[in-house]
Amino acid sequence: MPSISGINRRQFLVGTAAAAAAFSLSSGLAFGASAKRGGTLRVSVDQAMAKLNPLIARVTPEYLVSELLYSGLTRLGEGMLPVPDLAESWSSNPELTVWTFKLRQGLVFHDGSSCTSTDVVASFVAIRDAKTGSPGRQNVGPIDKVRALDAHTVEFTLSAAYVDFPTALAFPNAKVVPAAILQSNPGALTRTAVGTGPFKLTSFHPDRVITMVRNEKYWDPSRPYLDGIEIRVYPDPAAEGSALLSGDIDLMTLVRPTEFARLKDAPDVQALRMPSGQFCNVNMGCNQKPFTDPRVRQALALTIDRKVMVDFVAEGYGQPGNDSPISSAFNFYAPSQLKKPNIATAKRLLADAGYPNGVDLTLIASDSPAIRTQMAVAMAEMARPAGFRISVQTMPHATYLEQVWKKGAFYVGYYTMQPTVDSVFSLLYTSTAAWNETHWNNKEFDQLVIKARGTADNAQRQELYSKAQQMMEDDVPSIIPVFFDILRAKRPNVHGYKIHPRGLVFRLDYVWLDDSLKASA
């Protein structure tokens, strides 16, 4: 069996899971010693929730509610690493193709029924079924089959080696729901919730408010600390900010840059900011002219002032990007010298590609979020001196998804941070990526990603991922000039809350309230 630093790979993986479990439990108990039980946290979101079924959640408020009401085998902890949730430990064969997860004893759903390996198997069968329409289908890893070895043991057989599999199982849609409901009436999950999460649903008014109370039978008896949570819908960002200022809500899960500027200097409000891997990518169809020639893509990249993009598009709340989708918030990030505008070189590259008199292009941007249009307009202005005559076309998001996404030659995409380097590359940029927007289809890049996916040694993975990032920066299948910080805000009496760079991870079961508004956070 191959070894890692003197121990075999199975021991390494089991030890990692056990250490994560110990860290999670010990840190929770230590924190719980000073935390207060009680109170209802009032949380604001910016849009209504269409459904409660965690397997088909698609927007941030739905992911938030899913995390509160349901559990997965693992969850994403601090440091972007998987920690135990329903599974207390896991291990792998030496080839990283067969993974075994041990469930906790005594798990129960909110309706009092037992949660066993049968429910885990049924949930992943549903996630992987195209008829379910789960976003998790493309994100939970290369699962070939899943089976229950006994009531508390689940085995996953993968079609390829995948060292990040425990992290993939922390994907927001990878929740466990009762097999009985999936087999008899899965549609019931749209309006009701039967999970094992830290909270239980009490009311569901998707366009106004969702309420929930503490799950007294949650697997960790020390959490949650709160008696309950109210999720309130505020479509108007200004009204949402005012509600926080007045004390009508306690926590904003999304703050627009304009609102952040207002809130960060306000008394009795704490504005929170976290660098992340969220980005807009200007995708160029590498299978369509003029972008079949890499010199055109490279020329366009050299017209962008990335620091100005941060100021203009992110209003200063972001970090410059260098055309790789991997920001400094990721493990295995490879720093490189930031590209600077070079109009003379851009002109020469464009001429060498057969466009000495410039080129006319139409750049399409969805109207949601608005930063897509802002980036498109800024790029058009920056690229004009080099001979790029770019016309910006904005369209409704629904039309964009139907007519442009994955089909267009030149458009602005938008993505939240993924949990791992592999999940970004495999979702967007490999030849077999589920959302292969650029059609770059670089076989050398594919092989680097595949090899890294099956490599347990972190030094070797860093080398492979560094090469892959450099290839993207050099060949430019898409332009990524800025990463957006996550902006949130809370009242000072909200304790234990930290922004997670993933963005779709909230960990509100660690939050507690202090009666004193002036209490330090």
C-alpha positions, 0 to 999 in steps of 0.5 A, spaced: 500 500 500 503 506 498 505 510 504 505 518 505 510 520 510 511 513 513 504 511 514 499 508 509 494 512 505 488 509 508 491 510 515 492 517 513 485 518 510 482 515 517 487 519 521 485 526 517 477 524 518 478 523 526 482 529 527 477 533 524 472 530 528 476 531 534 477 538 532 470 540 531 468 537 537 473 540 542 472 547 538 465 546 539 465 544 546 470 550 548 466 555 544 460 552 548 463 554 555 462 561 554 456 561 549 449 563 551 443 558 549 437 562 547 434 567 543 431 568 535 436 570 530 433 574 525 437 573 518 435 577 512 436 574 504 435 578 498 430 574 494 424 569 495 425 561 496 421 557 491 423 550 494 425 547 500 427 540 497 435 541 498 437 536 493 434 541 488 436 548 491 439 553 486 439 560 489 443 562 496 437 563 500 435 556 499 442 553 500 442 557 507 435 554 509 438 547 506 444 547 511 439 549 517 434 544 516 438 538 513 445 535 514 450 531 509 455 526 510 460 532 511 460 539 511 465 544 509 469 547 515 474 553 516 480 552 512 476 549 506 477 542 509 471 537 510 469 536 517 464 530 519 457 531 519 452 525 519 459 521 518 463 520 524 469 518 519 471 515 512 477 512 509 479 510 502 482 504 498 490 506 496 487 507 489 482 513 492 477 509 488 473 506 493 471 510 499 467 508 506 463 512 510 461 510 518 455 514 520 454 516 527 449 512 532 442 514 533 441 519 528 434 521 527 430 525 522 425 531 524 419 526 524 422 521 529 424 516 524 431 513 524 437 516 519 441 510 516 445 508 510 439 506 507 437 514 507 444 516 504 444 511 498 437 513 496 439 520 497 445 520 492 441 515 487 436 521 487 442 526 486 445 522 481 438 521 477 438 526 471 430 526 472 431 530 479 435 536 476 440 536 482 445 541 481 449 536 485 449 531 480 455 534 477 459 536 483 459 530 488 464 527 484 465 521 479 460 516 483 459 510 479 455 506 485 453 507 492 451 501 497 449 500 504 454 495 507 450 495 514 445 500 517 451 505 519 456 504 513 456 506 506 461 505 500 462 509 494 465 506 488 468 512 484 469 511 476 476 515 477 481 516 483 478 522 487 482 525 493 477 531 494 471 526 495 470 528 502 470 535 500 465 534 494 460 531 499 460 537 502 456 540 496 450 544 498 445 539 495 448 533 497 444 533 503 441 526 506 433 526 506 428 520 508 428 514 503 421 513 504 419 520 502 424 519 496 420 513 494 413 515 495 412 522 494 418 526 493 414 532 491 412 533 498 419 536 500 418 542 496 413 545 501 415 541 507 422 539 511 424 532 514 431 533 515 437 531 521 439 539 521 440 543 527 433 546 526 426 544 524 421 548 520 415 551 523 413 556 518 414 557 510 412 563 507 417 563 501 416 570 499 416 573 506 419 569 512 421 562 514 421 560 521 425 554 525 426 552 532 432 548 535 432 541 533 433 538 540 435 531 537 441 534 533 447 529 533 451 534 537 447 536 543 451 542 545 449 545 538 445 549 536 445 555 541 439 559 538 432 557 540 430 559 533 431 563 526 427 567 522 429 568 515 426 574 512 426 576 505 428 583 503 428 584 495 430 592 496 437 592 498 436 599 501 430 597 505 434 591 508 440 595 510 435 600 514 432 594 517 439 592 520 440 599 522 434 600 526 435 593 529 429 589 526 434 584 523 440 581 526 444 579 520 445 580 513 447 575 508 449 579 502 451 586 502 451 590 496 458 595 495 453 601 496 450 599 502 457 596 505 459 603 505 453 606 508 453 600 514 461 600 515 461 607 519 454 606 522 454 605 530 451 598 532 453 595 526 459 591 524 460 590 517 464 584 515 468 583 509 472 576 507 476 575 500 473 570 496 474 566 490 467 569 487 469 572 480 466 574 473 469 571 467 469 573 460 468 567 456 471 567 449 469 561 445 475 558 443 472 554 438 469 560 434 473 565 430 476 570 432 477 566 439 480 560 435 487 564 435 490 564 442 493 571 440 486 574 440 485 572 447 492 574 449 491 581 446 484 582 449 487 580 456 493 585 455 488 591 455 485 590 462 487 594 468 486 589 473 486 594 479 482 599 476 477 593 475 477 592 482 475 599 483 470 600 478 466 593 478 467 591 485 468 598 488 474 597 491 471 590 495 475 585 491 482 583 489 485 583 482 485 577 478 490 574 473 485 570 468 486 563 472 479 562 476 483 560 483 484 566 488 488 566 494 483 564 498 484 557 495 488 551 497 493 550 492 493 557 489 499 559 485 501 566 486 504 570 479 506 577 477 499 581 475 498 582 468 499 590 466 496 593 460 500 593 454 496 596 448 502 596 444 503 588 445 496 587 444 495 591 437 501 587 435 498 580 437 491 582 434 495 584 427 499 577 428 492 574 428 490 577 422 486 583 424 491 589 423 485 594 423 482 591 429 476 587 430 468 588 431 465 584 437 459 583 441 459 582 448 453 579 452 452 580 459 446 578 463 442 583 468 443 579 474 448 581 478 449 588 475 456 587 476 456 583 469 454 589 465 459 593 469 465 589 467 463 588 460 462 596 459 469 597 463 472 592 458 469 595 452 472 602 454 479 599 456 480 594 449 478 600 444 485 603 444 488 596 442 483 595 436 477 591 439 471 595 437 466 591 443 459 592 443 455 591 449 449 587 449 445 586 456 439 581 456 434 578 462 438 573 466 432 568 463 434 569 456 441 569 457 441 562 460 436 560 455 440 563 449 447 564 451 450 560 456 454 555 454 453 557 447 455 564 446 462 566 443 463 572 448 459 573 454 460 574 461 459 569 466 459 569 474 460 564 479 461 563 487 467 560 490 467 552 489 470 548 495 477 546 491 481 547 485 479 541 482 471 543 483 473 549 479 477 546 473 472 540 473 466 544 473 468 550 468 475 548 464 476 541 462 474 538 456 469 534 459 467 539 464 459 540 465 459 547 464 465 547 459 463 554 456 470 556 453 470 549 449 478 550 450 479 543 450 486 543 452 488 536 453 495 537 457 491 541 462 486 536 462 491 531 464 494 535 469 487 536 473 486 528 472 493 527 475 492 532 481 485 529 482 488 522 484 494 525 488 494 525 495 501 528 496 500 535 497 507 538 494 505 534 488 498 536 487 501 544 488 506 543 483 500 540 478 495 545 480 501 551 479 502 548 472 495 548 470 494 555 473 499 558 469 497 554 463 490 558 463 494 565 465 498 564 458 493 561 454 487 565 456 480 561 455 477 566 459 479 573 462 478 573 470 480 580 472 477 581 479 475 576 485 469 579 489 470 580 496 464 577 500 460 582 504 456 581 510 453 585 516 451 584 523 449 587 530 454 587 535 450 582 539 451 576 534 457 572 536 460 566 533 459 568 526 464 568 521 464 569 514 466 563 510 470 564 503 465 559 500 460 564 500 454 558 500 457 556 507 453 559 513 454 555 520 449 559 524 449 553 528 455 556 532 452 563 533 449 565 539 446 572 542 448 576 547 442 581 550 447 587 550 447 591 544 453 593 546 457 587 547 463 586 544 463 581 538 
